[in-house]
Amino acid sequence: MHGIAGDLPTKLTQKEMRSPMTGGLTSLLIGNLYLIIDATANNI
């Protein structure tokens, strides 16, 4: 689970770097959600 959660934000970030004006805030929010999920998984 940690591998999947750690992999998605990277893909989103690479996608946003190609088109920074499209859905930038959305990808930031999704990235933050996955960071929180990773932190929670690590604490468990």
Biopython code that builds the backbone (N, CA, C, O; Angstrom):
import numpy as np
from Bio.PDB.StructureBuilder import StructureBuilder

atoms = [
    (1, "MET", "N", (0.842, -1.206, 0.000)),
    (1, "MET", "CA", (0.000, 0.000, 0.000)),
    (1, "MET", "C", (0.875, 1.254, 0.000)),
    (1, "MET", "O", (0.563, 2.243, -0.662)),
    (2, "HIS", "N", (1.970, 1.195, 0.748)),
    (2, "HIS", "CA", (2.847, 2.361, 0.814)),
    (2, "HIS", "C", (3.458, 2.655, -0.558)),
    (2, "HIS", "O", (3.640, 3.816, -0.924)),
    (3, "GLY", "N", (3.778, 1.588, -1.322)),
    (3, "GLY", "CA", (4.361, 1.791, -2.641)),
    (3, "GLY", "C", (3.380, 2.475, -3.580)),
    (3, "GLY", "O", (3.759, 3.376, -4.328)),
    (4, "ILE", "N", (2.103, 2.046, -3.544)),
    (4, "ILE", "CA", (1.087, 2.644, -4.414)),
    (4, "ILE", "C", (0.853, 4.100, -4.012)),
    (4, "ILE", "O", (0.822, 4.985, -4.867)),
    (5, "ALA", "N", (0.691, 4.345, -2.726)),
    (5, "ALA", "CA", (0.426, 5.707, -2.252)),
    (5, "ALA", "C", (1.621, 6.618, -2.524)),
    (5, "ALA", "O", (1.442, 7.815, -2.752)),
    (6, "GLY", "N", (2.828, 6.073, -2.502)),
    (6, "GLY", "CA", (4.006, 6.884, -2.759)),
    (6, "GLY", "C", (4.224, 7.128, -4.249)),
    (6, "GLY", "O", (4.919, 8.068, -4.633)),
    (7, "ASP", "N", (3.624, 6.273, -5.094)),
    (7, "ASP", "CA", (3.872, 6.359, -6.533)),
    (7, "ASP", "C", (2.938, 7.356, -7.209)),
    (7, "ASP", "O", (3.347, 8.050, -8.140)),
    (8, "LEU", "N", (1.692, 7.438, -6.754)),
    (8, "LEU", "CA", (0.706, 8.290, -7.417)),
    (8, "LEU", "C", (1.063, 9.773, -7.399)),
    (8, "LEU", "O", (0.977, 10.418, -8.444)),
    (9, "PRO", "N", (1.462, 10.350, -6.251)),
    (9, "PRO", "CA", (1.795, 11.781, -6.258)),
    (9, "PRO", "C", (2.929, 12.110, -7.229)),
    (9, "PRO", "O", (2.957, 13.198, -7.805)),
    (10, "THR", "N", (3.863, 11.174, -7.413)),
    (10, "THR", "CA", (4.973, 11.413, -8.336)),
    (10, "THR", "C", (4.446, 11.543, -9.754)),
    (10, "THR", "O", (4.857, 12.438, -10.492)),
    (11, "LYS", "N", (3.525, 10.643, -10.142)),
    (11, "LYS", "CA", (2.959, 10.706, -11.484)),
    (11, "LYS", "C", (2.159, 11.993, -11.664)),
    (11, "LYS", "O", (2.240, 12.627, -12.716)),
    (12, "LEU", "N", (1.393, 12.382, -10.657)),
    (12, "LEU", "CA", (0.615, 13.614, -10.742)),
    (12, "LEU", "C", (1.535, 14.817, -10.865)),
    (12, "LEU", "O", (1.264, 15.733, -11.642)),
    (13, "THR", "N", (2.622, 14.818, -10.100)),
    (13, "THR", "CA", (3.550, 15.944, -10.145)),
    (13, "THR", "C", (4.184, 16.057, -11.529)),
    (13, "THR", "O", (4.296, 17.157, -12.071)),
    (14, "GLN", "N", (4.596, 14.932, -12.100)),
    (14, "GLN", "CA", (5.195, 14.956, -13.437)),
    (14, "GLN", "C", (4.174, 15.452, -14.461)),
    (14, "GLN", "O", (4.524, 16.197, -15.376)),
    (15, "LYS", "N", (2.927, 15.045, -14.310)),
    (15, "LYS", "CA", (1.875, 15.465, -15.235)),
    (15, "LYS", "C", (1.644, 16.973, -15.115)),
    (15, "LYS", "O", (1.484, 17.660, -16.124)),
    (16, "GLU", "N", (1.628, 17.486, -13.881)),
    (16, "GLU", "CA", (1.388, 18.910, -13.673)),
    (16, "GLU", "C", (2.563, 19.754, -14.162)),
    (16, "GLU", "O", (2.370, 20.898, -14.573)),
    (17, "MET", "N", (3.766, 19.210, -14.122)),
    (17, "MET", "CA", (4.920, 19.969, -14.611)),
    (17, "MET", "C", (4.820, 20.173, -16.122)),
    (17, "MET", "O", (5.333, 21.160, -16.649)),
    (18, "ARG", "N", (4.164, 19.248, -16.819)),
    (18, "ARG", "CA", (3.977, 19.406, -18.263)),
    (18, "ARG", "C", (2.901, 20.441, -18.547)),
    (18, "ARG", "O", (3.022, 21.217, -19.495)),
    (19, "SER", "N", (1.844, 20.460, -17.730)),
    (19, "SER", "CA", (0.755, 21.434, -17.937)),
    (19, "SER", "C", (0.383, 22.071, -16.601)),
    (19, "SER", "O", (-0.623, 21.692, -16.002)),
    (20, "PRO", "N", (1.181, 23.038, -16.121)),
    (20, "PRO", "CA", (1.001, 23.585, -14.769)),
    (20, "PRO", "C", (-0.297, 24.366, -14.588)),
    (20, "PRO", "O", (-0.757, 24.531, -13.459)),
    (21, "MET", "N", (-0.898, 24.851, -15.678)),
    (21, "MET", "CA", (-2.100, 25.667, -15.542)),
    (21, "MET", "C", (-3.358, 24.814, -15.412)),
    (21, "MET", "O", (-4.419, 25.332, -15.064)),
    (22, "THR", "N", (-3.257, 23.513, -15.686)),
    (22, "THR", "CA", (-4.446, 22.653, -15.688)),
    (22, "THR", "C", (-4.536, 21.840, -14.409)),
    (22, "THR", "O", (-3.750, 20.917, -14.196)),
    (23, "GLY", "N", (-5.497, 22.184, -13.553)),
    (23, "GLY", "CA", (-5.739, 21.394, -12.350)),
    (23, "GLY", "C", (-4.585, 21.392, -11.376)),
    (23, "GLY", "O", (-4.364, 20.396, -10.688)),
    (24, "GLY", "N", (-3.837, 22.492, -11.298)),
    (24, "GLY", "CA", (-2.694, 22.530, -10.384)),
    (24, "GLY", "C", (-3.107, 22.361, -8.937)),
    (24, "GLY", "O", (-2.492, 21.598, -8.192)),
    (25, "LEU", "N", (-4.163, 23.083, -8.537)),
    (25, "LEU", "CA", (-4.624, 22.990, -7.146)),
    (25, "LEU", "C", (-5.147, 21.596, -6.847)),
    (25, "LEU", "O", (-4.921, 21.061, -5.762)),
    (26, "THR", "N", (-5.851, 21.005, -7.818)),
    (26, "THR", "CA", (-6.396, 19.663, -7.599)),
    (26, "THR", "C", (-5.272, 18.669, -7.341)),
    (26, "THR", "O", (-5.363, 17.854, -6.422)),
    (27, "SER", "N", (-4.218, 18.727, -8.141)),
    (27, "SER", "CA", (-3.126, 17.782, -7.965)),
    (27, "SER", "C", (-2.396, 18.042, -6.647)),
    (27, "SER", "O", (-1.920, 17.105, -6.006)),
    (28, "LEU", "N", (-2.306, 19.311, -6.241)),
    (28, "LEU", "CA", (-1.682, 19.610, -4.949)),
    (28, "LEU", "C", (-2.498, 19.000, -3.810)),
    (28, "LEU", "O", (-1.940, 18.414, -2.882)),
    (29, "LEU", "N", (-3.821, 19.142, -3.889)),
    (29, "LEU", "CA", (-4.681, 18.582, -2.848)),
    (29, "LEU", "C", (-4.569, 17.063, -2.816)),
    (29, "LEU", "O", (-4.482, 16.469, -1.741)),
    (30, "ILE", "N", (-4.570, 16.428, -3.995)),
    (30, "ILE", "CA", (-4.447, 14.971, -4.056)),
    (30, "ILE", "C", (-3.091, 14.547, -3.510)),
    (30, "ILE", "O", (-2.990, 13.566, -2.774)),
    (31, "GLY", "N", (-2.047, 15.293, -3.876)),
    (31, "GLY", "CA", (-0.718, 14.974, -3.370)),
    (31, "GLY", "C", (-0.660, 15.064, -1.852)),
    (31, "GLY", "O", (-0.050, 14.220, -1.197)),
    (32, "ASN", "N", (-1.303, 16.101, -1.290)),
    (32, "ASN", "CA", (-1.330, 16.257, 0.166)),
    (32, "ASN", "C", (-2.094, 15.116, 0.819)),
    (32, "ASN", "O", (-1.702, 14.634, 1.881)),
    (33, "LEU", "N", (-3.195, 14.676, 0.184)),
    (33, "LEU", "CA", (-3.956, 13.554, 0.727)),
    (33, "LEU", "C", (-3.077, 12.311, 0.801)),
    (33, "LEU", "O", (-3.092, 11.596, 1.803)),
    (34, "TYR", "N", (-2.309, 12.053, -0.259)),
    (34, "TYR", "CA", (-1.466, 10.860, -0.252)),
    (34, "TYR", "C", (-0.322, 10.997, 0.746)),
    (34, "TYR", "O", (0.110, 10.004, 1.332)),
    (35, "LEU", "N", (0.173, 12.220, 0.945)),
    (35, "LEU", "CA", (1.202, 12.414, 1.982)),
    (35, "LEU", "C", (0.632, 12.083, 3.359)),
    (35, "LEU", "O", (1.302, 11.460, 4.183)),
    (36, "ILE", "N", (-0.612, 12.505, 3.599)),
    (36, "ILE", "CA", (-1.255, 12.218, 4.886)),
    (36, "ILE", "C", (-1.465, 10.711, 5.028)),
    (36, "ILE", "O", (-1.238, 10.150, 6.100)),
    (37, "ILE", "N", (-1.899, 10.054, 3.944)),
    (37, "ILE", "CA", (-2.103, 8.598, 3.984)),
    (37, "ILE", "C", (-0.780, 7.903, 4.282)),
    (37, "ILE", "O", (-0.729, 6.987, 5.103)),
    (38, "ASP", "N", (0.300, 8.337, 3.610)),
    (38, "ASP", "CA", (1.611, 7.731, 3.861)),
    (38, "ASP", "C", (2.034, 7.923, 5.309)),
    (38, "ASP", "O", (2.527, 6.989, 5.941)),
    (39, "ALA", "N", (1.842, 9.139, 5.845)),
    (39, "ALA", "CA", (2.235, 9.419, 7.221)),
    (39, "ALA", "C", (1.432, 8.551, 8.193)),
    (39, "ALA", "O", (1.976, 8.025, 9.164)),
    (40, "THR", "N", (0.138, 8.409, 7.920)),
    (40, "THR", "CA", (-0.706, 7.581, 8.784)),
    (40, "THR", "C", (-0.271, 6.125, 8.724)),
    (40, "THR", "O", (-0.189, 5.456, 9.754)),
    (41, "ALA", "N", (0.007, 5.634, 7.527)),
    (41, "ALA", "CA", (0.439, 4.241, 7.371)),
    (41, "ALA", "C", (1.759, 4.010, 8.098)),
    (41, "ALA", "O", (1.956, 2.960, 8.709)),
    (42, "ASN", "N", (2.663, 4.985, 8.034)),
    (42, "ASN", "CA", (3.951, 4.839, 8.720)),
    (42, "ASN", "C", (3.776, 4.846, 10.234)),
    (42, "ASN", "O", (4.489, 4.137, 10.943)),
    (43, "ASN", "N", (2.824, 5.649, 10.739)),
    (43, "ASN", "CA", (2.590, 5.701, 12.180)),
    (43, "ASN", "C", (1.958, 4.412, 12.688)),
    (43, "ASN", "O", (2.205, 4.002, 13.822)),
    (44, "ILE", "N", (1.152, 3.778, 11.861)),
    (44, "ILE", "CA", (0.559, 2.497, 12.255)),
    (44, "ILE", "C", (1.657, 1.429, 12.199)),
    (44, "ILE", "O", (1.398, 0.261, 12.491)),
]
sb = StructureBuilder()
sb.init_structure("model")
sb.init_model(0)
sb.init_chain("A")
sb.init_seg("    ")
for serial, (resi, resn, name, xyz) in enumerate(atoms, 1):
    if name == "N":
        sb.init_residue(resn, " ", resi, " ")
    sb.init_atom(name, np.array(xyz, "f"), 0.0, 1.0, " ", f" {name:<3s}", serial, name[0])
structure = sb.get_structure()
